[in-house]
Amino acid sequence: MMYLGIVPNQCMAILYEKTMSFHNIYNGFNPKFFDSYKYLKVKCAIINNNSEFQIGRWTGVLDIYNWKYEIIESGTWMDYFGLWPEDPVLMDKHWISVVKYRYPMLPIKNDSYESVLVACYLHDKDNNESVGAFA
């Protein structure tokens, strides 16, 4: 199973077979990138950025490959992982440290951690619910 976290017009992260890859998409993205993954089972989550155009573009791409997806708010994955600081600066540092703990070699910045954690959220939720273990 492949897990795909998308923050429209910013970045996306792919978690496949315990390997995480991260891609900036704010300069554009070619959907042909997904052709090598088209026969895999994929679960996707798109972060709701309140842009119907951006969300619609991604749902269209995912529909082409017949991949399951859900549109979620940032608070959904944050609630799943637990408590976080209220201060925005401390919150960014907190989530960056969570990503660095899970994937120490992944170059993460303030504007890119969300897609990685969304992919982790999908993976953890899928695997924990299948065995009855919850965070």
Chimera marker file (.cmm) of the C-alpha trace (Angstrom):
<marker_set name="trace">
<marker id="1" x="0.000" y="0.000" z="0.000" r="1" g="1" b="0" radius="0.5"/>
<marker id="2" x="1.256" y="3.464" z="-0.870" r="1" g="1" b="0" radius="0.5"/>
<marker id="3" x="0.250" y="6.521" z="1.167" r="1" g="1" b="0" radius="0.5"/>
<marker id="4" x="0.185" y="9.971" z="-0.398" r="1" g="1" b="0" radius="0.5"/>
<marker id="5" x="-0.133" y="13.245" z="1.511" r="1" g="1" b="0" radius="0.5"/>
<marker id="6" x="-0.818" y="16.375" z="-0.556" r="1" g="1" b="0" radius="0.5"/>
<marker id="7" x="-0.780" y="20.018" z="0.469" r="1" g="1" b="0" radius="0.5"/>
<marker id="8" x="-2.137" y="21.686" z="-2.688" r="1" g="1" b="0" radius="0.5"/>
<marker id="9" x="0.206" y="24.153" z="-4.368" r="1" g="1" b="0" radius="0.5"/>
<marker id="10" x="2.991" y="23.393" z="-1.845" r="1" g="1" b="0" radius="0.5"/>
<marker id="11" x="4.263" y="19.832" z="-1.496" r="1" g="1" b="0" radius="0.5"/>
<marker id="12" x="3.426" y="16.142" z="-1.454" r="1" g="1" b="0" radius="0.5"/>
<marker id="13" x="4.909" y="13.156" z="0.344" r="1" g="1" b="0" radius="0.5"/>
<marker id="14" x="4.836" y="9.499" z="-0.648" r="1" g="1" b="0" radius="0.5"/>
<marker id="15" x="5.256" y="6.714" z="1.881" r="1" g="1" b="0" radius="0.5"/>
<marker id="16" x="5.810" y="3.367" z="0.204" r="1" g="1" b="0" radius="0.5"/>
<marker id="17" x="7.392" y="0.247" z="1.723" r="1" g="1" b="0" radius="0.5"/>
<marker id="18" x="8.813" y="2.177" z="4.704" r="1" g="1" b="0" radius="0.5"/>
<marker id="19" x="10.460" y="4.712" z="2.378" r="1" g="1" b="0" radius="0.5"/>
<marker id="20" x="9.416" y="8.354" z="2.367" r="1" g="1" b="0" radius="0.5"/>
<marker id="21" x="9.906" y="10.662" z="-0.596" r="1" g="1" b="0" radius="0.5"/>
<marker id="22" x="9.103" y="14.334" z="-0.592" r="1" g="1" b="0" radius="0.5"/>
<marker id="23" x="8.309" y="16.556" z="-3.599" r="1" g="1" b="0" radius="0.5"/>
<marker id="24" x="7.849" y="20.310" z="-3.888" r="1" g="1" b="0" radius="0.5"/>
<marker id="25" x="4.943" y="21.086" z="-6.205" r="1" g="1" b="0" radius="0.5"/>
<marker id="26" x="4.628" y="24.850" z="-5.907" r="1" g="1" b="0" radius="0.5"/>
<marker id="27" x="6.535" y="25.364" z="-9.173" r="1" g="1" b="0" radius="0.5"/>
<marker id="28" x="4.300" y="22.919" z="-11.035" r="1" g="1" b="0" radius="0.5"/>
<marker id="29" x="3.708" y="19.207" z="-11.270" r="1" g="1" b="0" radius="0.5"/>
<marker id="30" x="3.339" y="16.715" z="-14.106" r="1" g="1" b="0" radius="0.5"/>
<marker id="31" x="0.735" y="14.016" z="-13.322" r="1" g="1" b="0" radius="0.5"/>
<marker id="32" x="2.683" y="11.554" z="-15.511" r="1" g="1" b="0" radius="0.5"/>
<marker id="33" x="4.895" y="11.184" z="-12.434" r="1" g="1" b="0" radius="0.5"/>
<marker id="34" x="2.263" y="8.802" z="-11.041" r="1" g="1" b="0" radius="0.5"/>
<marker id="35" x="2.321" y="6.466" z="-14.081" r="1" g="1" b="0" radius="0.5"/>
<marker id="36" x="4.922" y="4.223" z="-12.430" r="1" g="1" b="0" radius="0.5"/>
<marker id="37" x="2.589" y="3.815" z="-9.433" r="1" g="1" b="0" radius="0.5"/>
<marker id="38" x="-0.692" y="3.322" z="-11.294" r="1" g="1" b="0" radius="0.5"/>
<marker id="39" x="-1.087" y="-0.379" z="-10.445" r="1" g="1" b="0" radius="0.5"/>
<marker id="40" x="-0.527" y="0.047" z="-6.710" r="1" g="1" b="0" radius="0.5"/>
<marker id="41" x="-3.174" y="0.368" z="-4.041" r="1" g="1" b="0" radius="0.5"/>
<marker id="42" x="-2.962" y="3.961" z="-2.863" r="1" g="1" b="0" radius="0.5"/>
<marker id="43" x="-4.601" y="5.938" z="-0.083" r="1" g="1" b="0" radius="0.5"/>
<marker id="44" x="-4.381" y="9.702" z="-0.333" r="1" g="1" b="0" radius="0.5"/>
<marker id="45" x="-5.269" y="12.699" z="1.774" r="1" g="1" b="0" radius="0.5"/>
<marker id="46" x="-5.502" y="16.237" z="0.480" r="1" g="1" b="0" radius="0.5"/>
<marker id="47" x="-5.245" y="19.071" z="2.985" r="1" g="1" b="0" radius="0.5"/>
<marker id="48" x="-8.143" y="21.486" z="2.627" r="1" g="1" b="0" radius="0.5"/>
<marker id="49" x="-6.592" y="24.862" z="1.798" r="1" g="1" b="0" radius="0.5"/>
<marker id="50" x="-9.989" y="26.372" z="0.896" r="1" g="1" b="0" radius="0.5"/>
<marker id="51" x="-9.056" y="26.596" z="-2.793" r="1" g="1" b="0" radius="0.5"/>
<marker id="52" x="-11.684" y="24.742" z="-4.788" r="1" g="1" b="0" radius="0.5"/>
<marker id="53" x="-9.501" y="24.964" z="-7.897" r="1" g="1" b="0" radius="0.5"/>
<marker id="54" x="-6.440" y="23.385" z="-6.252" r="1" g="1" b="0" radius="0.5"/>
<marker id="55" x="-8.430" y="20.663" z="-4.503" r="1" g="1" b="0" radius="0.5"/>
<marker id="56" x="-10.432" y="19.961" z="-7.662" r="1" g="1" b="0" radius="0.5"/>
<marker id="57" x="-7.259" y="19.622" z="-9.708" r="1" g="1" b="0" radius="0.5"/>
<marker id="58" x="-5.846" y="17.041" z="-7.303" r="1" g="1" b="0" radius="0.5"/>
<marker id="59" x="-9.074" y="15.081" z="-6.965" r="1" g="1" b="0" radius="0.5"/>
<marker id="60" x="-9.197" y="14.908" z="-10.764" r="1" g="1" b="0" radius="0.5"/>
<marker id="61" x="-5.642" y="13.540" z="-10.941" r="1" g="1" b="0" radius="0.5"/>
<marker id="62" x="-6.384" y="10.958" z="-8.248" r="1" g="1" b="0" radius="0.5"/>
<marker id="63" x="-9.651" y="9.961" z="-9.940" r="1" g="1" b="0" radius="0.5"/>
<marker id="64" x="-7.749" y="9.205" z="-13.160" r="1" g="1" b="0" radius="0.5"/>
<marker id="65" x="-5.738" y="6.566" z="-11.298" r="1" g="1" b="0" radius="0.5"/>
<marker id="66" x="-8.809" y="5.357" z="-9.374" r="1" g="1" b="0" radius="0.5"/>
<marker id="67" x="-7.078" y="6.005" z="-6.030" r="1" g="1" b="0" radius="0.5"/>
<marker id="68" x="-9.017" y="6.468" z="-2.805" r="1" g="1" b="0" radius="0.5"/>
<marker id="69" x="-8.672" y="9.893" z="-1.250" r="1" g="1" b="0" radius="0.5"/>
<marker id="70" x="-10.099" y="12.061" z="1.461" r="1" g="1" b="0" radius="0.5"/>
<marker id="71" x="-10.019" y="15.806" z="1.939" r="1" g="1" b="0" radius="0.5"/>
<marker id="72" x="-9.027" y="16.621" z="5.514" r="1" g="1" b="0" radius="0.5"/>
<marker id="73" x="-8.339" y="19.645" z="7.660" r="1" g="1" b="0" radius="0.5"/>
<marker id="74" x="-4.899" y="20.123" z="9.217" r="1" g="1" b="0" radius="0.5"/>
<marker id="75" x="-6.422" y="19.546" z="12.644" r="1" g="1" b="0" radius="0.5"/>
<marker id="76" x="-7.359" y="15.974" z="11.681" r="1" g="1" b="0" radius="0.5"/>
<marker id="77" x="-3.804" y="14.678" z="11.494" r="1" g="1" b="0" radius="0.5"/>
<marker id="78" x="-2.694" y="16.937" z="14.369" r="1" g="1" b="0" radius="0.5"/>
<marker id="79" x="-5.357" y="15.455" z="16.650" r="1" g="1" b="0" radius="0.5"/>
<marker id="80" x="-4.266" y="11.958" z="15.671" r="1" g="1" b="0" radius="0.5"/>
<marker id="81" x="-0.650" y="12.577" z="16.721" r="1" g="1" b="0" radius="0.5"/>
<marker id="82" x="-1.541" y="14.239" z="20.014" r="1" g="1" b="0" radius="0.5"/>
<marker id="83" x="-0.882" y="17.529" z="21.745" r="1" g="1" b="0" radius="0.5"/>
<marker id="84" x="1.078" y="20.400" z="20.220" r="1" g="1" b="0" radius="0.5"/>
<marker id="85" x="2.036" y="23.929" z="21.342" r="1" g="1" b="0" radius="0.5"/>
<marker id="86" x="-0.386" y="26.781" z="20.624" r="1" g="1" b="0" radius="0.5"/>
<marker id="87" x="2.362" y="29.250" z="19.621" r="1" g="1" b="0" radius="0.5"/>
<marker id="88" x="2.808" y="29.036" z="15.790" r="1" g="1" b="0" radius="0.5"/>
<marker id="89" x="6.625" y="29.225" z="15.990" r="1" g="1" b="0" radius="0.5"/>
<marker id="90" x="6.819" y="26.495" z="18.620" r="1" g="1" b="0" radius="0.5"/>
<marker id="91" x="4.217" y="24.465" z="16.726" r="1" g="1" b="0" radius="0.5"/>
<marker id="92" x="6.360" y="24.450" z="13.555" r="1" g="1" b="0" radius="0.5"/>
<marker id="93" x="9.427" y="23.416" z="15.569" r="1" g="1" b="0" radius="0.5"/>
<marker id="94" x="7.415" y="20.670" z="17.279" r="1" g="1" b="0" radius="0.5"/>
<marker id="95" x="6.124" y="19.135" z="14.025" r="1" g="1" b="0" radius="0.5"/>
<marker id="96" x="9.543" y="19.434" z="12.361" r="1" g="1" b="0" radius="0.5"/>
<marker id="97" x="11.076" y="17.528" z="15.271" r="1" g="1" b="0" radius="0.5"/>
<marker id="98" x="8.398" y="14.816" z="14.916" r="1" g="1" b="0" radius="0.5"/>
<marker id="99" x="9.289" y="14.412" z="11.232" r="1" g="1" b="0" radius="0.5"/>
<marker id="100" x="13.031" y="14.408" z="11.950" r="1" g="1" b="0" radius="0.5"/>
<marker id="101" x="12.502" y="11.717" z="14.567" r="1" g="1" b="0" radius="0.5"/>
<marker id="102" x="10.688" y="9.460" z="12.087" r="1" g="1" b="0" radius="0.5"/>
<marker id="103" x="12.762" y="10.335" z="8.987" r="1" g="1" b="0" radius="0.5"/>
<marker id="104" x="16.108" y="11.862" z="10.047" r="1" g="1" b="0" radius="0.5"/>
<marker id="105" x="17.525" y="12.137" z="6.504" r="1" g="1" b="0" radius="0.5"/>
<marker id="106" x="14.523" y="13.971" z="5.036" r="1" g="1" b="0" radius="0.5"/>
<marker id="107" x="15.153" y="17.713" z="4.497" r="1" g="1" b="0" radius="0.5"/>
<marker id="108" x="12.174" y="19.363" z="6.213" r="1" g="1" b="0" radius="0.5"/>
<marker id="109" x="11.316" y="23.044" z="6.489" r="1" g="1" b="0" radius="0.5"/>
<marker id="110" x="8.451" y="25.051" z="7.989" r="1" g="1" b="0" radius="0.5"/>
<marker id="111" x="6.429" y="24.855" z="4.780" r="1" g="1" b="0" radius="0.5"/>
<marker id="112" x="6.933" y="21.153" z="4.057" r="1" g="1" b="0" radius="0.5"/>
<marker id="113" x="6.348" y="19.032" z="7.152" r="1" g="1" b="0" radius="0.5"/>
<marker id="114" x="2.582" y="18.807" z="6.763" r="1" g="1" b="0" radius="0.5"/>
<marker id="115" x="2.533" y="16.515" z="3.715" r="1" g="1" b="0" radius="0.5"/>
<marker id="116" x="4.967" y="14.097" z="5.387" r="1" g="1" b="0" radius="0.5"/>
<marker id="117" x="2.866" y="13.906" z="8.533" r="1" g="1" b="0" radius="0.5"/>
<marker id="118" x="-0.320" y="13.454" z="6.502" r="1" g="1" b="0" radius="0.5"/>
<marker id="119" x="1.236" y="10.416" z="4.766" r="1" g="1" b="0" radius="0.5"/>
<marker id="120" x="2.338" y="9.101" z="8.182" r="1" g="1" b="0" radius="0.5"/>
<marker id="121" x="-1.174" y="9.698" z="9.527" r="1" g="1" b="0" radius="0.5"/>
<marker id="122" x="-2.703" y="7.618" z="6.701" r="1" g="1" b="0" radius="0.5"/>
<marker id="123" x="-0.165" y="4.822" z="7.198" r="1" g="1" b="0" radius="0.5"/>
<marker id="124" x="-0.492" y="4.697" z="10.982" r="1" g="1" b="0" radius="0.5"/>
<marker id="125" x="-4.263" y="4.928" z="10.927" r="1" g="1" b="0" radius="0.5"/>
<marker id="126" x="-4.545" y="2.181" z="8.306" r="1" g="1" b="0" radius="0.5"/>
<marker id="127" x="-2.155" y="-0.183" z="10.071" r="1" g="1" b="0" radius="0.5"/>
<marker id="128" x="-3.384" y="0.480" z="13.611" r="1" g="1" b="0" radius="0.5"/>
<marker id="129" x="-7.024" y="0.067" z="12.693" r="1" g="1" b="0" radius="0.5"/>
<marker id="130" x="-6.311" y="-3.211" z="10.899" r="1" g="1" b="0" radius="0.5"/>
<marker id="131" x="-4.895" y="-4.765" z="14.117" r="1" g="1" b="0" radius="0.5"/>
<marker id="132" x="-7.077" y="-2.916" z="16.607" r="1" g="1" b="0" radius="0.5"/>
<marker id="133" x="-4.275" y="-0.784" z="18.115" r="1" g="1" b="0" radius="0.5"/>
<marker id="134" x="-4.794" y="2.949" z="18.447" r="1" g="1" b="0" radius="0.5"/>
<marker id="135" x="-2.555" y="5.885" z="19.285" r="1" g="1" b="0" radius="0.5"/>
<link id1="1" id2="2" r="1" g="1" b="0" radius="0.2"/>
<link id1="2" id2="3" r="1" g="1" b="0" radius="0.2"/>
<link id1="3" id2="4" r="1" g="1" b="0" radius="0.2"/>
<link id1="4" id2="5" r="1" g="1" b="0" radius="0.2"/>
<link id1="5" id2="6" r="1" g="1" b="0" radius="0.2"/>
<link id1="6" id2="7" r="1" g="1" b="0" radius="0.2"/>
<link id1="7" id2="8" r="1" g="1" b="0" radius="0.2"/>
<link id1="8" id2="9" r="1" g="1" b="0" radius="0.2"/>
<link id1="9" id2="10" r="1" g="1" b="0" radius="0.2"/>
<link id1="10" id2="11" r="1" g="1" b="0" radius="0.2"/>
<link id1="11" id2="12" r="1" g="1" b="0" radius="0.2"/>
<link id1="12" id2="13" r="1" g="1" b="0" radius="0.2"/>
<link id1="13" id2="14" r="1" g="1" b="0" radius="0.2"/>
<link id1="14" id2="15" r="1" g="1" b="0" radius="0.2"/>
<link id1="15" id2="16" r="1" g="1" b="0" radius="0.2"/>
<link id1="16" id2="17" r="1" g="1" b="0" radius="0.2"/>
<link id1="17" id2="18" r="1" g="1" b="0" radius="0.2"/>
<link id1="18" id2="19" r="1" g="1" b="0" radius="0.2"/>
<link id1="19" id2="20" r="1" g="1" b="0" radius="0.2"/>
<link id1="20" id2="21" r="1" g="1" b="0" radius="0.2"/>
<link id1="21" id2="22" r="1" g="1" b="0" radius="0.2"/>
<link id1="22" id2="23" r="1" g="1" b="0" radius="0.2"/>
<link id1="23" id2="24" r="1" g="1" b="0" radius="0.2"/>
<link id1="24" id2="25" r="1" g="1" b="0" radius="0.2"/>
<link id1="25" id2="26" r="1" g="1" b="0" radius="0.2"/>
<link id1="26" id2="27" r="1" g="1" b="0" radius="0.2"/>
<link id1="27" id2="28" r="1" g="1" b="0" radius="0.2"/>
<link id1="28" id2="29" r="1" g="1" b="0" radius="0.2"/>
<link id1="29" id2="30" r="1" g="1" b="0" radius="0.2"/>
<link id1="30" id2="31" r="1" g="1" b="0" radius="0.2"/>
<link id1="31" id2="32" r="1" g="1" b="0" radius="0.2"/>
<link id1="32" id2="33" r="1" g="1" b="0" radius="0.2"/>
<link id1="33" id2="34" r="1" g="1" b="0" radius="0.2"/>
<link id1="34" id2="35" r="1" g="1" b="0" radius="0.2"/>
<link id1="35" id2="36" r="1" g="1" b="0" radius="0.2"/>
<link id1="36" id2="37" r="1" g="1" b="0" radius="0.2"/>
<link id1="37" id2="38" r="1" g="1" b="0" radius="0.2"/>
<link id1="38" id2="39" r="1" g="1" b="0" radius="0.2"/>
<link id1="39" id2="40" r="1" g="1" b="0" radius="0.2"/>
<link id1="40" id2="41" r="1" g="1" b="0" radius="0.2"/>
<link id1="41" id2="42" r="1" g="1" b="0" radius="0.2"/>
<link id1="42" id2="43" r="1" g="1" b="0" radius="0.2"/>
<link id1="43" id2="44" r="1" g="1" b="0" radius="0.2"/>
<link id1="44" id2="45" r="1" g="1" b="0" radius="0.2"/>
<link id1="45" id2="46" r="1" g="1" b="0" radius="0.2"/>
<link id1="46" id2="47" r="1" g="1" b="0" radius="0.2"/>
<link id1="47" id2="48" r="1" g="1" b="0" radius="0.2"/>
<link id1="48" id2="49" r="1" g="1" b="0" radius="0.2"/>
<link id1="49" id2="50" r="1" g="1" b="0" radius="0.2"/>
<link id1="50" id2="51" r="1" g="1" b="0" radius="0.2"/>
<link id1="51" id2="52" r="1" g="1" b="0" radius="0.2"/>
<link id1="52" id2="53" r="1" g="1" b="0" radius="0.2"/>
<link id1="53" id2="54" r="1" g="1" b="0" radius="0.2"/>
<link id1="54" id2="55" r="1" g="1" b="0" radius="0.2"/>
<link id1="55" id2="56" r="1" g="1" b="0" radius="0.2"/>
<link id1="56" id2="57" r="1" g="1" b="0" radius="0.2"/>
<link id1="57" id2="58" r="1" g="1" b="0" radius="0.2"/>
<link id1="58" id2="59" r="1" g="1" b="0" radius="0.2"/>
<link id1="59" id2="60" r="1" g="1" b="0" radius="0.2"/>
<link id1="60" id2="61" r="1" g="1" b="0" radius="0.2"/>
<link id1="61" id2="62" r="1" g="1" b="0" radius="0.2"/>
<link id1="62" id2="63" r="1" g="1" b="0" radius="0.2"/>
<link id1="63" id2="64" r="1" g="1" b="0" radius="0.2"/>
<link id1="64" id2="65" r="1" g="1" b="0" radius="0.2"/>
<link id1="65" id2="66" r="1" g="1" b="0" radius="0.2"/>
<link id1="66" id2="67" r="1" g="1" b="0" radius="0.2"/>
<link id1="67" id2="68" r="1" g="1" b="0" radius="0.2"/>
<link id1="68" id2="69" r="1" g="1" b="0" radius="0.2"/>
<link id1="69" id2="70" r="1" g="1" b="0" radius="0.2"/>
<link id1="70" id2="71" r="1" g="1" b="0" radius="0.2"/>
<link id1="71" id2="72" r="1" g="1" b="0" radius="0.2"/>
<link id1="72" id2="73" r="1" g="1" b="0" radius="0.2"/>
<link id1="73" id2="74" r="1" g="1" b="0" radius="0.2"/>
<link id1="74" id2="75" r="1" g="1" b="0" radius="0.2"/>
<link id1="75" id2="76" r="1" g="1" b="0" radius="0.2"/>
<link id1="76" id2="77" r="1" g="1" b="0" radius="0.2"/>
<link id1="77" id2="78" r="1" g="1" b="0" radius="0.2"/>
<link id1="78" id2="79" r="1" g="1" b="0" radius="0.2"/>
<link id1="79" id2="80" r="1" g="1" b="0" radius="0.2"/>
<link id1="80" id2="81" r="1" g="1" b="0" radius="0.2"/>
<link id1="81" id2="82" r="1" g="1" b="0" radius="0.2"/>
<link id1="82" id2="83" r="1" g="1" b="0" radius="0.2"/>
<link id1="83" id2="84" r="1" g="1" b="0" radius="0.2"/>
<link id1="84" id2="85" r="1" g="1" b="0" radius="0.2"/>
<link id1="85" id2="86" r="1" g="1" b="0" radius="0.2"/>
<link id1="86" id2="87" r="1" g="1" b="0" radius="0.2"/>
<link id1="87" id2="88" r="1" g="1" b="0" radius="0.2"/>
<link id1="88" id2="89" r="1" g="1" b="0" radius="0.2"/>
<link id1="89" id2="90" r="1" g="1" b="0" radius="0.2"/>
<link id1="90" id2="91" r="1" g="1" b="0" radius="0.2"/>
<link id1="91" id2="92" r="1" g="1" b="0" radius="0.2"/>
<link id1="92" id2="93" r="1" g="1" b="0" radius="0.2"/>
<link id1="93" id2="94" r="1" g="1" b="0" radius="0.2"/>
<link id1="94" id2="95" r="1" g="1" b="0" radius="0.2"/>
<link id1="95" id2="96" r="1" g="1" b="0" radius="0.2"/>
<link id1="96" id2="97" r="1" g="1" b="0" radius="0.2"/>
<link id1="97" id2="98" r="1" g="1" b="0" radius="0.2"/>
<link id1="98" id2="99" r="1" g="1" b="0" radius="0.2"/>
<link id1="99" id2="100" r="1" g="1" b="0" radius="0.2"/>
<link id1="100" id2="101" r="1" g="1" b="0" radius="0.2"/>
<link id1="101" id2="102" r="1" g="1" b="0" radius="0.2"/>
<link id1="102" id2="103" r="1" g="1" b="0" radius="0.2"/>
<link id1="103" id2="104" r="1" g="1" b="0" radius="0.2"/>
<link id1="104" id2="105" r="1" g="1" b="0" radius="0.2"/>
<link id1="105" id2="106" r="1" g="1" b="0" radius="0.2"/>
<link id1="106" id2="107" r="1" g="1" b="0" radius="0.2"/>
<link id1="107" id2="108" r="1" g="1" b="0" radius="0.2"/>
<link id1="108" id2="109" r="1" g="1" b="0" radius="0.2"/>
<link id1="109" id2="110" r="1" g="1" b="0" radius="0.2"/>
<link id1="110" id2="111" r="1" g="1" b="0" radius="0.2"/>
<link id1="111" id2="112" r="1" g="1" b="0" radius="0.2"/>
<link id1="112" id2="113" r="1" g="1" b="0" radius="0.2"/>
<link id1="113" id2="114" r="1" g="1" b="0" radius="0.2"/>
<link id1="114" id2="115" r="1" g="1" b="0" radius="0.2"/>
<link id1="115" id2="116" r="1" g="1" b="0" radius="0.2"/>
<link id1="116" id2="117" r="1" g="1" b="0" radius="0.2"/>
<link id1="117" id2="118" r="1" g="1" b="0" radius="0.2"/>
<link id1="118" id2="119" r="1" g="1" b="0" radius="0.2"/>
<link id1="119" id2="120" r="1" g="1" b="0" radius="0.2"/>
<link id1="120" id2="121" r="1" g="1" b="0" radius="0.2"/>
<link id1="121" id2="122" r="1" g="1" b="0" radius="0.2"/>
<link id1="122" id2="123" r="1" g="1" b="0" radius="0.2"/>
<link id1="123" id2="124" r="1" g="1" b="0" radius="0.2"/>
<link id1="124" id2="125" r="1" g="1" b="0" radius="0.2"/>
<link id1="125" id2="126" r="1" g="1" b="0" radius="0.2"/>
<link id1="126" id2="127" r="1" g="1" b="0" radius="0.2"/>
<link id1="127" id2="128" r="1" g="1" b="0" radius="0.2"/>
<link id1="128" id2="129" r="1" g="1" b="0" radius="0.2"/>
<link id1="129" id2="130" r="1" g="1" b="0" radius="0.2"/>
<link id1="130" id2="131" r="1" g="1" b="0" radius="0.2"/>
<link id1="131" id2="132" r="1" g="1" b="0" radius="0.2"/>
<link id1="132" id2="133" r="1" g="1" b="0" radius="0.2"/>
<link id1="133" id2="134" r="1" g="1" b="0" radius="0.2"/>
<link id1="134" id2="135" r="1" g="1" b="0" radius="0.2"/>
</marker_set>
